[in-house]
Amino acid sequence: MGEGRRRAGQGEKGRGQERYAEAKSAIPRTRTVVQGQIPGLTMTGPALPLALFALAIGGLRNPWALGAASVFLWGAVAAAPEGLRRLPGARLWIAWLLWSAVSAALSAEPLRGLAALSLRASAFGLLTLAASAEDGPTQWVRAVLGAALAIEAASWLVAVPGFDFVGVLYPYYNYTGAVASVAAVLGFGLLLGRSKKDRLFGGAVCAISVVWILCASSRGSALASVVGIGVVLLRARRFRVLAAFAAAFALTLALLFTAGSPLLKLDRPSSNLRPRLWSAALSVAKDAPFFGQGPGQFDRGFLKHNFPAAPEEAPTRYGIVSKHAHSEPLQEAAETGFPGALLLLAALLTTMTAAWRRSDLLDPRAAACAALLAHACFDNLFALPALEWLFFAMLGSTASGPPRDAPRFPAAALPFAGAALAAFAWWPAWTVASARADGSEDALLRALATAPRDPDLWGELAFRRAQEGRPREALDALRAAESLHPTHALYPLMGAGIFQAGRRWNAALLLSERVLALEPRAAQAKLMRCEALLEMGRRGEAAEQLKRFYAETDRSGNFKAMREYPRFILGYDEDLLTRLEARLR
């Protein structure tokens, strides 16, 4: 009797274990920590090696390198199509890509937007590729930390004149700083694991990265590290440590401001331009609030909202021109409109929320993603393709979930469309560069068919026509250039020169005064105004203008070593000065 009850109990226990196994298999896939190991992407998955390779060769700044790497990436995506089904928010990401494509097609320069559109598509491809990989051991985090150490070391060992702490990620030290902040967060995450080796390695890399950030005085990287470490503590439920960490950070920040620490760069005006850049970016977004300027075309809109720089910030008043908003959200709103920015935000929130819920509490990759996003609010990190790839590799591998029904989208065609786009995205920029190298009018007109909103092309066309003795057509080209870049004083300066050569002194006087209204230090415009006044019989005003030239102009010749814009604005014709001096004696 007892033996029968014992067997019946064992049978009931076995059925209970089966029911438990079935229930467990129905739970969405999560990551677990085993013996202190942090889950991650297997080293056989191609997403992480691709991102690290991209960092190692300089961030894929070269269009040819980016195109080749993107084609290879899409080949890997074609071999792992399940990533689209495993990616949370896949429909939102596809909607964002389609909106970007429509924005590019409706822009004034659709061909110019191909490169930026290809970069967005490759980031999405890497996201799906990372989501398709299986879970792996701690080697994922170790690989990123090892790569970060190499990149930080390169910033010390590879000297780039005029660019401190840049190393292989040229030209901004903020790119290396972003890698350092990721390393600081991932290293701190390893400190909370159970493996002694991982704790020692993670602690060492975290300390080295923090020292690098302090030496480089990278404010964005410091803020990103604080945000990421705070997220690590929050996910690990170390609430008391988190409160102490937040209090220590607030106290440190207050002390730095009180002492006027050089780490804050308060004494460097050129390092505090971002609020004005953000204001200009918002104005650019308001110009085309629905579809934006087009992907990769923020710089075109910025030219109409440029702001004057103080003398201590730049040698010229309007010499600061930015290709980026120094804020990814604002740049997205400017390039694809507010709907495009909202679609991107919705896709990021959906995928980040899945990463938060599905990854283990001790997995620091979600925190590293949060750190990069925080940094991206104050800088254009993703202008460097490799950093964007690193972010999406971490995000996709952390958020990957069980397969779902794929979006109603020809998923099989996606890799081929992405590869084709990557293969030809370099062509418009190459066309424009080739035309500039040629310099003929026909070549410049062909380039303008691709990039009609490029004021420099119109300026070069005006210069070519003026050289050929066609002043009226040259002035037409200058008007087009000035309409696209109203604060560029070189265009009215060239126009004044054309009127000066034609002895049309009233027009030359008006244009030289327009130049001086834009750039009060414009030396050549002062001499042109002086000559125009003299030719118009206003000798006293001409003599006064020459005195102002002597008082306000640096005649040391330092302008000859400057970039094109300040060189032309601050430079002057010495022969013209000699003639004016002789006539006004």
C-alpha positions in Angstrom: 0.0 0.0 0.0 2.8 2.4 1.0 4.8 1.4 -2.0 1.8 2.3 -4.3 1.4 5.7 -2.6 5.1 6.3 -3.0 5.0 5.5 -6.8 1.9 7.6 -7.2 3.6 10.5 -5.5 6.7 10.1 -7.8 4.3 10.1 -10.8 2.6 13.3 -9.6 6.0 14.9 -9.0 7.2 14.0 -12.5 4.0 15.5 -14.0 4.6 18.6 -11.8 8.1 18.9 -13.2 6.9 18.6 -16.7 4.2 21.3 -16.1 7.0 23.6 -14.6 9.2 23.0 -17.6 6.4 23.9 -20.0 5.5 27.0 -18.0 9.2 28.0 -17.9 9.5 27.6 -21.7 6.6 29.9 -22.2 8.3 32.7 -20.3 10.0 35.2 -22.7 13.7 34.5 -23.0 15.8 36.3 -20.3 19.5 36.3 -19.5 20.8 34.8 -16.3 24.1 35.1 -14.5 26.0 31.9 -14.0 29.0 31.9 -11.7 29.3 35.7 -12.0 29.4 35.6 -15.8 27.6 38.4 -17.7 25.8 37.2 -20.7 26.6 38.6 -24.1 27.0 38.0 -27.8 28.8 35.0 -28.8 32.2 35.7 -30.4 31.1 33.8 -33.5 28.3 36.4 -34.1 29.5 39.0 -36.7 27.9 42.2 -35.2 30.4 42.8 -32.5 33.5 42.0 -34.6 32.2 44.3 -37.3 31.7 47.2 -34.8 35.2 46.7 -33.3 36.8 46.4 -36.7 35.1 49.6 -37.7 36.6 51.4 -34.7 40.0 49.9 -35.3 40.3 51.3 -38.8 39.4 54.8 -37.8 35.7 54.7 -37.4 34.8 54.2 -41.1 35.1 57.9 -41.9 36.3 57.1 -45.4 33.2 56.7 -47.7 34.9 53.8 -49.6 35.6 51.9 -46.3 32.1 52.5 -45.1 30.6 51.3 -48.3 32.7 48.1 -48.4 31.9 47.4 -44.7 28.2 48.1 -45.2 28.0 45.7 -48.2 29.7 43.0 -46.0 27.3 43.8 -43.2 24.2 43.3 -45.4 25.6 40.0 -46.6 25.8 38.9 -42.9 22.2 40.2 -42.4 21.0 38.1 -45.4 22.6 35.0 -43.8 20.7 35.7 -40.5 17.2 36.8 -41.4 15.7 35.8 -38.0 17.1 39.0 -36.5 14.1 41.0 -37.8 11.7 38.7 -36.0 13.7 38.9 -32.7 14.0 42.6 -32.7 11.5 44.5 -30.5 10.1 47.5 -32.2 11.1 46.3 -35.7 8.1 48.0 -37.2 8.9 51.3 -35.7 12.5 51.1 -37.0 11.3 50.3 -40.5 8.8 53.2 -40.3 11.6 55.5 -39.3 13.8 54.3 -42.2 10.9 54.8 -44.7 10.2 58.3 -43.3 13.9 59.1 -43.8 13.8 57.9 -47.4 10.7 60.0 -48.1 12.5 63.0 -46.5 15.5 62.5 -48.7 13.4 62.1 -51.8 11.5 65.3 -51.1 14.6 67.4 -50.3 16.2 69.8 -52.7 19.2 67.5 -53.0 17.9 63.9 -52.9 21.1 62.4 -54.3 23.2 64.1 -51.6 21.0 62.3 -48.9 22.0 58.8 -50.1 25.1 58.6 -47.9 23.2 59.5 -44.7 20.3 57.3 -45.7 22.7 54.4 -46.2 24.3 55.0 -42.8 20.9 54.8 -41.2 20.1 51.7 -43.0 23.4 50.0 -42.1 22.8 50.9 -38.4 19.4 49.2 -38.6 21.0 46.2 -40.3 23.5 45.9 -37.6 20.7 46.1 -35.0 18.9 43.1 -36.6 22.2 41.2 -37.0 23.0 41.7 -33.3 19.4 40.6 -32.4 19.8 37.4 -34.4 22.8 36.2 -32.3 22.5 33.7 -29.4 23.5 34.5 -25.9 27.1 34.1 -25.0 29.6 34.5 -22.1 31.4 37.4 -20.6 33.8 37.6 -23.6 31.4 40.1 -25.2 32.1 42.7 -22.6 35.8 41.8 -22.3 36.2 42.3 -26.1 34.8 45.8 -25.9 36.9 46.7 -22.9 40.0 45.4 -24.7 39.2 47.4 -27.8 38.6 50.5 -25.6 42.0 50.2 -23.9 43.7 50.0 -27.3 41.8 53.1 -28.6 42.6 55.1 -25.4 46.3 54.1 -25.7 46.3 55.2 -29.4 45.0 58.6 -28.3 48.2 59.0 -26.3 50.6 57.3 -28.8 49.3 58.6 -32.1 50.1 62.3 -32.3 47.8 64.3 -34.5 49.0 68.0 -34.7 46.4 70.3 -33.4 44.1 67.5 -32.3 44.9 66.3 -28.8 43.5 62.9 -27.5 42.3 62.0 -31.0 44.3 59.0 -31.9 42.7 56.8 -34.5 39.2 58.3 -34.2 40.0 61.5 -36.1 39.1 64.4 -35.9 37.3 64.9 -32.6 38.5 63.6 -29.2 34.8 63.3 -28.2 34.7 60.1 -30.3 37.5 58.5 -28.2 35.8 60.0 -25.1 32.6 58.1 -26.0 34.5 54.8 -26.2 36.1 55.7 -22.8 32.7 56.3 -21.3 31.4 52.9 -22.6 34.5 51.3 -21.1 34.0 53.0 -17.8 30.4 51.8 -17.5 31.1 48.2 -18.7 34.1 48.0 -16.4 32.1 49.2 -13.5 29.5 46.6 -14.3 32.1 43.8 -14.1 32.9 45.0 -10.6 29.5 43.8 -9.5 30.1 40.2 -10.8 31.3 37.2 -8.9 34.4 36.4 -10.9 37.5 37.8 -9.2 39.3 38.1 -12.5 36.5 40.0 -14.1 36.3 42.3 -11.1 40.0 43.1 -11.3 39.9 43.6 -15.0 36.7 45.6 -15.0 38.0 47.8 -12.1 41.3 48.5 -13.9 39.7 49.4 -17.2 37.1 51.6 -15.4 39.8 53.5 -13.6 42.0 53.9 -16.7 39.0 55.2 -18.6 38.0 57.7 -15.9 41.6 59.0 -15.8 41.5 59.4 -19.6 38.3 61.3 -19.4 39.7 63.7 -16.8 42.9 64.2 -18.7 41.0 65.0 -21.9 38.5 67.2 -20.0 35.7 65.6 -21.9 32.6 67.0 -20.2 30.2 64.9 -22.3 32.1 61.7 -21.6 32.1 62.4 -17.9 28.4 63.0 -17.9 27.8 59.8 -19.9 29.9 57.8 -17.5 27.9 59.2 -14.5 24.6 58.3 -16.2 25.8 54.8 -17.2 27.2 54.0 -13.8 24.0 55.3 -12.2 22.0 52.9 -14.4 24.3 50.0 -13.4 23.6 50.7 -9.7 19.9 51.1 -10.3 19.6 47.8 -12.2 21.6 46.0 -9.6 19.3 47.5 -6.9 22.2 49.1 -5.0 19.9 52.0 -4.0 22.0 53.2 -1.1 25.2 53.2 -3.2 23.3 55.0 -5.9 22.1 57.7 -3.6 25.6 58.2 -2.2 27.0 58.3 -5.8 24.5 60.9 -6.9 25.2 63.0 -3.8 29.0 62.8 -4.4 28.5 63.8 -8.0 26.4 66.8 -7.1 28.9 67.9 -4.5 31.8 67.5 -6.9 30.0 69.5 -9.6 29.2 72.3 -7.1 32.9 72.4 -6.0 34.1 72.5 -9.6 31.9 75.4 -10.4 32.8 77.2 -7.3 36.5 76.8 -7.9 36.2 77.6 -11.6 37.9 74.3 -12.4 39.6 74.0 -15.9 37.8 70.7 -16.3 34.6 72.7 -16.9 36.3 74.8 -19.7 34.5 77.9 -18.5 37.5 80.0 -19.6 37.4 78.7 -23.2 34.7 80.6 -25.1 35.1 78.3 -28.2 34.2 75.3 -25.9 30.8 76.8 -24.9 29.1 77.3 -28.3 26.6 74.5 -27.9 23.7 76.5 -26.6 23.8 78.8 -29.6 24.3 75.7 -31.9 21.2 74.1 -30.4 19.2 77.3 -30.8 20.2 77.5 -34.5 19.4 73.8 -34.9 15.9 74.4 -33.5 15.4 77.2 -36.0 16.5 74.9 -38.8 14.0 72.3 -37.7 11.2 75.0 -37.7 12.1 75.9 -41.3 10.8 72.4 -42.5 9.0 70.9 -39.5 7.4 68.0 -41.3 10.0 66.4 -43.5 13.1 68.4 -42.5 16.0 69.4 -44.6 16.7 65.8 -45.7 19.1 63.2 -44.1 22.7 64.5 -44.0 21.7 68.0 -44.9 21.6 69.8 -41.6 24.6 72.0 -42.8 22.4 73.5 -45.6 19.8 74.7 -43.2 22.4 75.9 -40.7 23.9 78.4 -43.2 20.7 80.5 -42.9 20.8 80.5 -39.1 24.5 81.0 -38.5 25.3 83.2 -35.5 28.0 85.8 -34.9 31.1 84.7 -32.9 32.8 87.0 -30.4 36.4 88.1 -31.2 37.8 85.7 -28.6 35.9 82.8 -30.2 37.0 83.1 -33.8 39.1 85.5 -35.9 36.1 86.4 -38.0 32.5 87.1 -37.0 30.8 84.4 -39.1 33.6 82.0 -39.5 32.0 79.2 -37.4 30.1 76.9 -39.7 28.9 73.6 -38.3 27.9 70.4 -40.2 26.3 69.0 -37.0 23.9 70.3 -34.4 26.0 68.7 -31.6 22.8 67.0 -30.4 21.5 63.9 -32.1 17.8 64.6 -31.3 18.0 68.2 -32.6 19.9 67.1 -35.7 17.2 64.4 -36.4 14.4 66.9 -36.0 16.3 69.3 -38.4 17.0 66.6 -41.0 13.8 64.5 -41.0 11.3 66.8 -39.3 9.6 66.5 -35.9 7.7 63.3 -37.1 11.0 61.6 -38.0 12.5 62.5 -34.6 9.4 61.2 -32.8 9.6 57.9 -34.8 13.2 57.5 -33.9 12.4 58.2 -30.2 9.6 55.7 -30.2 11.8 53.0 -31.8 14.6 53.7 -29.3 12.2 53.6 -26.3 10.6 50.3 -27.4 14.0 48.6 -28.0 15.6 50.1 -24.9 12.6 49.0 -22.7 12.9 45.5 -24.0 16.7 45.6 -23.3 15.9 46.8 -19.7 13.4 44.0 -19.1 15.1 41.1 -20.8 18.7 41.5 -19.9 20.0 40.3 -16.6 20.2 42.9 -13.8 24.0 42.6 -13.8 24.4 42.9 -17.6 26.0 46.4 -18.1 25.3 46.7 -21.8 21.9 48.3 -21.3 23.6 50.9 -19.0 26.3 51.5 -21.7 23.6 52.1 -24.2 22.0 54.6 -21.9 25.4 56.3 -21.4 25.9 56.7 -25.2 22.4 58.1 -25.6 23.0 60.6 -22.8 26.2 61.7 -24.5 24.5 61.9 -27.9 22.1 64.5 -26.5 25.0 66.9 -26.3 27.2 65.8 -29.2 26.9 64.2 -32.6 28.6 60.9 -31.7 26.9 59.0 -34.5 28.4 61.1 -37.2 31.2 58.5 -36.8 29.7 55.3 -38.2 31.7 53.0 -36.0 30.2 54.5 -32.8 26.7 54.1 -34.2 27.5 50.5 -35.0 28.9 49.9 -31.5 25.7 51.4 -30.0 23.4 49.3 -32.1 25.4 46.1 -31.6 25.1 46.5 -27.8 21.4 47.4 -28.1 20.4 44.6 -30.4 22.2 41.9 -28.5 20.7 43.0 -25.2 17.1 43.5 -26.4 16.9 40.4 -28.6 13.8 38.3 -27.7 11.9 35.3 -28.9 11.0 35.1 -32.6 7.7 36.9 -33.5 5.8 37.4 -36.7 7.9 39.4 -39.0 6.6 42.9 -40.0 4.6 43.0 -43.2 7.7 43.9 -45.2 9.7 42.0 -47.8 12.3 41.1 -45.3 14.3 39.1 -47.8 14.6 42.2 -50.0 16.0 44.3 -47.1 19.6 43.1 -47.3 19.7 43.5 -51.1 18.3 47.0 -50.9 20.7 48.0 -48.1 23.7 46.6 -50.0 22.7 48.3 -53.2 22.3 51.6 -51.4 25.7 51.2 -49.7 27.4 50.4 -53.0 26.2 53.6 -54.6 25.9 56.0 -51.7 29.4 57.4 -52.3 28.7 58.4 -55.9 27.1 61.9 -55.4 29.9 63.2 -53.2 32.5 61.8 -55.6 30.7 63.6 -58.5 30.9 66.9 -56.7 34.5 66.4 -55.6 35.5 65.5 -59.2 33.8 68.6 -60.6 35.6 70.8 -58.1 38.9 69.2 -59.1 38.1 69.8 -62.8 37.1 73.4 -62.2 35.5 74.0 -65.7 32.1 75.6 -66.0 30.6 72.5 -67.5 31.9 70.4 -64.6 30.6 72.9 -62.0 27.2 72.9 -63.6 27.0 69.1 -63.5 27.9 69.3 -59.8 25.2 71.8 -59.2 22.7 69.4 -60.7 23.6 67.1 -57.9 24.1 69.7 -55.1 22.1 72.8 -56.1 22.2 74.1 -52.5 25.9 74.2 -52.2 26.9 77.9 -52.0 30.6 77.2 -52.5 29.8 75.6 -55.9 28.0 78.8 -56.9 30.9 80.9 -55.6 33.4 78.8 -57.7 31.2 79.2 -60.7 31.1 83.0 -60.2 34.9 83.1 -59.9 35.2 81.1 -63.2 32.8 83.4 -65.0 34.5 86.5 -63.7 37.9 85.2 -64.9 36.4 84.7 -68.4 35.2 88.3 -68.5 31.5 87.6 -67.9 30.6 89.9 -65.0 26.9 89.8 -65.3 26.7 86.0 -65.2 29.2 86.0 -62.4 27.0 88.3 -60.4 24.0 86.0 -61.0 26.0 83.1 -59.5 27.1 85.3 -56.6 23.4 86.2 -55.8 22.5 82.5 -55.8 25.4 81.8 -53.4 24.5 84.6 -51.1 20.8 83.5 -51.0 22.0 80.1 -49.7 24.6 81.5 -47.2 23.5 85.1 -46.3 26.3 85.6 -43.7 29.2 84.6 -45.9 31.0 87.9 -46.5 33.2 86.5 -49.3 30.3 86.6 -51.8 29.6 90.4 -51.5 33.3 90.9 -51.4 33.7 89.2 -54.8 30.8 91.2 -56.1 32.5 94.4 -54.9 35.6 93.4 -56.8 33.7 92.8 -60.0 32.1 96.3 -59.7 35.5 97.8 -58.9 37.0 96.3 -62.0 34.1 97.7 -64.0 34.5 101.1 -62.3 30.9 101.1 -61.0 31.8 102.8 -57.8 28.4 103.3 -56.3 27.7 99.5 -56.5 31.2 98.7 -55.2 30.7 101.1 -52.3 27.4 99.5 -51.3 28.8 95.9 -51.5 31.9 96.8 -49.5 29.7 98.3 -46.8 27.6 95.1 -46.8 30.8 93.2 -46.2 31.8 95.4 -43.3 28.4 95.0 -41.8 28.9 91.3 -41.7 32.7 91.3 -41.0 33.8 94.6 -39.4 37.5 93.4 -39.6 37.4 92.8 -43.4 40.6 94.6 -44.5 40.1 94.3 -48.2 36.5 95.7 -48.0 37.9 98.8 -46.1 40.4 99.4 -48.9 37.6 99.0 -51.6 35.4 101.4 -49.7 38.3 103.9 -49.5 38.9 103.6 -53.3 35.2 104.0 -54.1 34.9 107.1 -51.9 38.0 108.6 -53.5 36.8 107.9 -57.1 33.4 109.5 -56.2 35.2 112.7 -55.1 34.7 112.2 -51.3 38.4 112.6 -50.5 37.9 113.4 -46.8 35.9 110.3 -46.1 38.4 108.2 -48.1 41.3 109.6 -45.9 39.3 108.8 -42.8 38.6 105.3 -44.0 42.3 104.7 -44.6 43.1 105.9 -41.1 40.6 103.3 -39.8 42.3 100.7 -41.9 45.6 101.5 -40.2 44.1 101.4 -36.7 42.1 98.3 -37.1 44.1 96.0 -39.3 46.7 93.5 -38.3 49.4 94.0 -41.0 51.7 91.2 -39.7 50.6 88.8 -42.4 49.3 86.2 -39.9 46.2 85.8 -42.0 48.2 84.0 -44.7 48.3 80.8 -42.6 44.6 80.7 -41.8 41.8 78.8 -43.5 40.2 80.2 -46.7 37.4 82.3 -45.2 39.5 84.2 -42.6 42.4 84.5 -45.0 40.2 86.3 -47.6 38.4 88.4 -45.0 41.4 89.5 -43.0 43.8 89.7 -46.0 44.2 92.7 -48.3 45.7 93.7 -51.6 49.1 95.4 -50.8 49.3 97.0 -54.3 45.9 98.6 -53.8 47.0 99.9 -50.4 50.2 101.4 -51.9 48.2 103.1 -54.7 45.7 104.6 -52.1 48.6 105.8 -49.9 50.2 107.6 -52.9 46.9 109.3 -53.9 46.0 110.4 -50.3 49.3 112.0 -49.4 
